[in-house]
Amino acid sequence: MSKSTRARALGVILLLALGAAAVAWLSIRWYVDQRPLKMSADRIEFKVLPGSSVRGIAQSARAAGIEVDPDAMVLLARITGTSQTLRAGRYGAERGITLGQLLAKLRAGDVLRERLTLVEGITFKEMKAHLASQPELKQDAARMTPAELLRAIEATEPHPEGLFAPETYVYDPATSDLEIYRQAYRSQMKTLQEAWANRAPDLPYKSPYEALIMASIIEKETGQPAERAQIAGVFVNRLKLGMLLQTDPSVIYGLGDRFDGNLRKRDLTTDRPYNTYTRAGLPPTPIALPGRASIEAALRPAQTPALYFVARGDGTSHFSATLSEHNQAVDKYQRAGR
C-alpha cells in the first residue's frame, strides 16, 4: 500500500472516529440536557444529607421516585467538576427535569425553604421544644438558659414568656434557631408597640408589658375569637375596681408540671405568684404567647358592664354584670351538666 493510500485510509478512520465521538457526545448531551428523568409523581421532594457522595445523592433521589442513573450522575459530576460542590438540603423536582438541570440545582444549593408555625396560646416552654424538634434548624439555643437566650437576641425583658409572636416563619436549612427567636421577638414587640400607640384611653396598664400580660390571659381564656374584646372588657373592669381577676389559666400556668389536668379547690386557695384568686392585679409575667388579635383586644377592650363570664359548653361564654346573674349562669351552664 502506497503512502498516499495509507494516508487516505488513516484520514477516513480518523473521520469515522471523530464522527463516532461526536455522535457519542451528542447522545450524552441529549441524555443530560434533553431527556426528562422519569418520576413517580409530578413533584417529588428528596433530602441530601451533609457529606453525601454523588452516588449517595443519586440513590436518595431514586428512593424518592426520581429515576436517576447513579453511574451517569457520577460521570457527569466528574466531567463538569462539580463532585465536591453539591450542597446538602431538601430539594424539589418537577416532572420534566433533566439530569443536567438536577445537577445544576444541587450545585446551586437551590433548596426548599423550611417553615414552622408557632400557634397562639402556647407557652415559651412549648415553643422551645417545638424549635428543638426542627431538624433543619441549627440548635444554638438548645443549651442556653432563658436569660442567656434573651441576651443573645438583645431582648431587654427578664422573662421570655409571651415575648414571641405566634406566626409562621420561613427559613433556609441550617439557619440558627436564634434567628427564629430574634424574628419572633422583634415581630411581637412591633405589634405590641403599634397597639400601645393606638390604645384606648383610661386603661389600667402602667406599661406595654402589662398589656402583654393581659393579652396572654385573653388568649388562654378565649374560646371564640369574636369574644376577645368582650373578655378583655371584663378583666379591665375588674382591674379598675380592684377586683381579683380569678382566671384559671394563670393558676394553671403557675402550677407548671404539677398540673395534671384537674384544677382543684386547694389550687385556687393556695397562695402562689400566679394565683389570681389570692393575689390582686395581673400575674408577674405573661402566661403564653398571645397573638396580634389578643394584644389589640387588651388595648382596645369592648365597652361592657360585664364583670363575669362563664363557659356555655359550646365554645362561647355568657357574660354577666352582677354576681347574682353570674351565679344563675353557672347553675345553668356548668352545675346542671354535672
C-alpha positions as CSV (number, residue, x, y, z in Angstrom):
1,M,0.0,0.0,0.0
2,S,1.4,3.3,-1.0
3,K,2.0,6.1,1.4
4,S,-0.9,8.2,-0.1
5,T,-3.2,5.3,0.2
6,R,-2.3,4.7,3.8
7,A,-2.8,8.4,4.5
8,R,-6.2,8.4,2.9
9,A,-7.2,5.3,4.9
10,L,-6.0,6.9,8.2
11,G,-7.9,10.0,7.3
12,V,-11.1,8.0,6.8
13,I,-10.5,6.2,10.1
14,L,-9.9,9.5,11.9
15,L,-13.1,11.0,10.4
16,L,-15.1,7.9,11.4
17,A,-13.6,8.1,14.9
18,L,-14.4,11.8,15.2
19,G,-17.9,11.2,13.9
20,A,-18.5,8.4,16.4
21,A,-17.1,10.7,19.2
22,A,-19.4,13.5,18.0
23,V,-22.4,11.1,18.0
24,A,-21.5,9.8,21.4
25,W,-21.1,13.4,22.7
26,L,-24.4,14.5,21.2
27,S,-26.1,11.4,22.8
28,I,-24.6,12.3,26.2
29,R,-25.7,16.0,25.8
30,W,-29.2,14.8,24.8
31,Y,-29.4,12.5,27.8
32,V,-28.1,15.2,30.1
33,D,-30.0,18.2,28.8
34,Q,-33.0,17.0,26.8
35,R,-34.2,13.6,28.2
36,P,-36.5,14.2,31.1
37,L,-36.0,11.9,34.1
38,K,-38.8,9.5,34.8
39,M,-40.6,10.4,38.0
40,S,-43.3,8.6,40.1
41,A,-45.2,11.9,40.7
42,D,-45.4,15.4,39.2
43,R,-43.5,16.8,42.1
44,I,-41.0,15.0,44.3
45,E,-39.0,16.1,47.3
46,F,-35.9,14.5,48.5
47,K,-33.2,15.2,51.1
48,V,-29.4,15.4,50.6
49,L,-27.6,14.9,53.9
50,P,-24.4,16.7,54.7
51,G,-21.3,14.7,53.4
52,S,-23.3,12.7,50.9
53,S,-21.4,11.4,47.8
54,V,-22.8,12.0,44.3
55,R,-23.7,8.3,44.2
56,G,-25.5,8.6,47.5
57,I,-27.4,11.7,46.3
58,A,-28.5,9.8,43.2
59,Q,-29.6,6.9,45.4
60,S,-31.6,9.3,47.6
61,A,-33.3,10.8,44.5
62,R,-34.1,7.3,43.2
63,A,-35.6,6.2,46.6
64,A,-37.8,9.3,46.5
65,G,-39.1,8.3,43.0
66,I,-36.8,10.0,40.5
67,E,-35.2,7.5,38.1
68,V,-31.6,8.8,38.2
69,D,-28.8,6.5,36.9
70,P,-26.1,6.8,39.6
71,D,-23.3,5.9,37.1
72,A,-24.5,8.7,34.7
73,M,-24.8,11.2,37.5
74,V,-21.3,10.4,38.9
75,L,-19.8,10.6,35.4
76,L,-21.5,14.0,34.7
77,A,-20.4,15.4,38.0
78,R,-16.8,14.3,37.2
79,I,-16.9,15.8,33.7
80,T,-18.3,19.1,35.0
81,G,-16.0,19.2,38.0
82,T,-18.9,19.5,40.4
83,S,-18.5,16.4,42.6
84,Q,-17.4,18.4,45.6
85,T,-19.8,21.3,45.2
86,L,-23.2,19.7,45.6
87,R,-25.0,21.1,48.6
88,A,-27.0,19.5,51.4
89,G,-30.6,20.3,52.0
90,R,-34.2,19.5,51.0
91,Y,-34.8,19.7,47.2
92,G,-37.9,19.7,45.0
93,A,-38.0,18.3,41.4
94,E,-40.8,18.9,38.9
95,R,-41.8,16.4,36.2
96,G,-39.7,17.2,33.1
97,I,-36.5,17.9,34.9
98,T,-33.3,16.6,33.2
99,L,-30.2,15.1,34.8
100,G,-28.3,18.3,33.9
101,Q,-30.9,20.5,35.5
102,L,-31.0,18.3,38.6
103,L,-27.2,18.5,38.9
104,A,-27.3,22.3,38.4
105,K,-30.0,22.6,41.2
106,L,-27.8,20.6,43.5
107,R,-24.7,22.7,42.6
108,A,-26.5,26.0,43.2
109,G,-28.0,24.8,46.5
110,D,-31.5,25.6,45.3
111,V,-33.0,24.1,48.4
112,L,-36.6,24.4,49.5
113,R,-37.1,26.8,52.4
114,E,-38.4,25.4,55.6
115,R,-41.5,26.5,57.5
116,L,-42.5,26.4,61.1
117,T,-45.6,27.7,62.8
118,L,-45.9,29.0,66.4
119,V,-49.5,28.6,67.5
120,E,-51.3,31.3,69.6
121,G,-51.5,30.3,73.2
122,I,-48.5,28.0,73.5
123,T,-46.0,28.7,76.3
124,F,-42.4,29.5,75.9
125,K,-41.5,26.0,77.1
126,E,-43.7,24.6,74.3
127,M,-42.1,27.0,71.8
128,K,-38.6,26.0,72.8
129,A,-39.5,22.3,72.4
130,H,-41.0,22.9,69.0
131,L,-37.9,24.7,67.7
132,A,-35.7,22.0,69.2
133,S,-37.6,19.4,67.2
134,Q,-36.8,21.0,63.8
135,P,-34.0,19.0,62.2
136,E,-33.2,21.7,59.7
137,L,-32.5,24.4,62.4
138,K,-29.1,24.8,63.8
139,Q,-29.6,24.3,67.6
140,D,-27.6,27.2,69.1
141,A,-30.2,28.0,71.8
142,A,-30.7,24.4,73.0
143,R,-28.3,24.6,76.0
144,M,-28.9,28.3,76.8
145,T,-30.8,29.4,79.9
146,P,-33.7,31.7,79.2
147,A,-31.6,34.7,80.4
148,E,-28.7,33.7,78.0
149,L,-31.2,33.4,75.2
150,L,-32.7,36.8,75.8
151,R,-29.3,38.4,75.9
152,A,-28.4,36.6,72.6
153,I,-31.4,38.2,70.8
154,E,-30.9,41.5,72.6
155,A,-34.2,41.4,74.4
156,T,-34.5,43.7,77.4
157,E,-37.2,41.8,79.3
158,P,-36.1,39.5,82.2
159,H,-38.6,36.7,81.4
160,P,-39.2,35.1,78.0
161,E,-42.8,34.2,78.3
162,G,-45.1,36.0,75.8
163,L,-42.3,37.8,74.1
164,F,-42.5,35.9,70.8
165,A,-45.1,36.4,68.0
166,P,-47.1,33.2,67.2
167,E,-46.7,33.3,63.4
168,T,-45.3,31.2,60.6
169,Y,-41.6,31.6,59.9
170,V,-39.8,30.6,56.7
171,Y,-36.1,29.9,56.8
172,D,-33.2,28.3,55.0
173,P,-31.9,25.0,56.2
174,A,-29.0,25.3,58.8
175,T,-30.4,28.7,60.0
176,S,-29.7,29.2,63.7
177,D,-32.7,28.8,66.0
178,L,-31.6,32.1,67.5
179,E,-32.6,33.8,64.2
180,I,-36.2,32.5,64.6
181,Y,-36.3,33.7,68.2
182,R,-34.9,37.0,67.1
183,Q,-37.5,37.4,64.4
184,A,-40.3,36.3,66.6
185,Y,-39.3,38.7,69.4
186,R,-39.0,41.7,67.1
187,S,-42.3,40.9,65.5
188,Q,-44.1,40.7,68.8
189,M,-42.5,43.9,70.1
190,K,-43.5,45.7,66.9
191,T,-47.1,44.5,67.2
192,L,-47.2,45.5,70.9
193,Q,-45.8,49.0,70.3
194,E,-48.2,49.7,67.5
195,A,-51.2,48.5,69.6
196,W,-49.9,50.6,72.5
197,A,-49.7,53.7,70.4
198,N,-53.3,53.2,69.4
199,R,-54.6,52.1,72.8
200,A,-58.0,53.2,74.2
201,P,-57.8,55.9,76.9
202,D,-58.0,55.3,80.6
203,L,-56.6,51.7,80.6
204,P,-55.3,50.2,83.9
205,Y,-51.9,49.4,82.5
206,K,-48.6,51.0,83.6
207,S,-46.6,49.8,80.6
208,P,-46.9,47.9,77.3
209,Y,-45.5,44.8,79.2
210,E,-48.6,44.8,81.5
211,A,-50.8,44.9,78.4
212,L,-48.9,41.9,77.0
213,I,-49.6,40.1,80.3
214,M,-53.3,40.8,79.9
215,A,-53.2,39.8,76.2
216,S,-51.8,36.4,77.2
217,I,-54.7,35.9,79.6
218,I,-57.2,36.8,77.0
219,E,-55.5,34.3,74.6
220,K,-55.9,31.5,77.0
221,E,-59.5,32.4,78.1
222,T,-60.9,32.9,74.6
223,G,-62.9,30.1,73.1
224,Q,-64.3,32.3,70.3
225,P,-62.1,34.9,68.5
226,A,-65.2,37.3,68.4
227,E,-65.2,37.3,72.2
228,R,-61.7,38.6,72.7
229,A,-62.6,42.2,73.1
230,Q,-65.5,41.5,75.5
231,I,-63.4,39.2,77.7
232,A,-60.8,42.0,77.7
233,G,-63.5,44.4,78.8
234,V,-64.4,42.1,81.8
235,F,-60.8,41.9,83.0
236,V,-60.2,45.7,82.5
237,N,-63.4,46.4,84.5
238,R,-62.1,44.1,87.3
239,L,-58.7,45.8,87.4
240,K,-60.3,49.2,87.6
241,L,-62.5,48.2,90.5
242,G,-59.7,46.4,92.4
243,M,-61.4,43.0,92.0
244,L,-59.5,39.8,91.7
245,L,-59.1,38.6,88.2
246,Q,-59.8,35.0,89.2
247,T,-58.6,33.5,85.9
248,D,-57.9,29.7,85.9
249,P,-55.3,29.8,83.1
250,S,-53.0,31.9,85.3
251,V,-53.3,29.5,88.2
252,I,-52.6,26.5,85.8
253,Y,-49.6,28.3,84.4
254,G,-48.3,28.8,88.0
255,L,-48.7,25.1,88.8
256,G,-46.4,24.2,85.9
257,D,-45.7,20.4,85.7
258,R,-47.7,19.9,88.9
259,F,-50.9,20.5,86.9
260,D,-52.4,17.1,86.0
261,G,-55.4,18.3,84.1
262,N,-57.7,18.9,87.1
263,L,-57.8,22.2,88.8
264,R,-58.7,21.6,92.5
265,K,-60.0,23.8,95.2
266,R,-56.6,23.7,97.0
267,D,-55.0,25.0,93.8
268,L,-57.3,28.1,93.9
269,T,-56.8,28.7,97.7
270,T,-53.0,28.1,97.9
271,D,-51.2,31.4,97.5
272,R,-48.7,31.5,94.7
273,P,-47.4,34.2,92.4
274,Y,-49.7,33.3,89.5
275,N,-52.8,32.6,91.7
276,T,-55.2,35.4,90.6
277,Y,-57.7,34.0,93.2
278,T,-55.4,35.1,96.1
279,R,-53.4,38.0,94.6
280,A,-54.8,41.2,93.2
281,G,-53.8,42.6,89.9
282,L,-52.0,41.0,87.0
283,P,-49.7,38.0,87.3
284,P,-46.0,38.8,87.2
285,T,-45.4,37.7,83.6
286,P,-47.4,36.7,80.6
287,I,-48.7,33.1,80.7
288,A,-48.5,32.2,77.0
289,L,-47.7,33.6,73.6
290,P,-50.6,36.0,72.7
291,G,-51.4,36.7,69.0
292,R,-52.0,40.1,67.5
293,A,-55.8,39.9,68.0
294,S,-55.4,39.3,71.7
295,I,-52.9,42.2,72.0
296,E,-55.2,44.5,70.2
297,A,-58.2,43.4,72.4
298,A,-56.2,44.1,75.5
299,L,-55.5,47.6,74.4
300,R,-58.9,48.3,72.8
301,P,-61.3,46.3,75.0
302,A,-65.1,46.3,74.5
303,Q,-67.1,48.9,76.5
304,T,-69.2,46.5,78.6
305,P,-70.8,46.5,82.1
306,A,-69.9,42.8,82.5
307,L,-67.7,41.7,85.4
308,Y,-68.2,37.9,85.0
309,F,-68.3,35.3,82.3
310,V,-68.8,31.6,82.3
311,A,-68.4,29.0,79.5
312,R,-71.6,27.7,78.0
313,G,-70.1,24.5,76.9
314,D,-70.3,25.1,73.2
315,G,-67.2,27.3,73.0
316,T,-68.9,30.5,73.7
317,S,-69.3,32.4,77.0
318,H,-72.2,34.0,78.9
319,F,-71.4,37.5,80.2
320,S,-72.9,39.0,83.4
321,A,-72.9,42.4,85.0
322,T,-73.9,41.2,88.5
323,L,-72.9,38.3,90.8
324,S,-76.4,37.0,91.1
325,E,-76.8,36.8,87.3
326,H,-73.4,35.1,87.1
327,N,-74.4,32.5,89.7
328,Q,-77.6,31.8,87.7
329,A,-75.5,31.3,84.6
330,V,-73.1,29.0,86.4
331,D,-76.0,26.9,87.6
332,K,-77.4,26.7,84.1
333,Y,-74.3,26.0,82.1
334,Q,-72.0,24.2,84.5
335,R,-73.6,22.8,87.6
336,A,-76.6,21.4,85.7
337,G,-74.3,19.4,83.5
338,R,-72.6,17.6,86.4
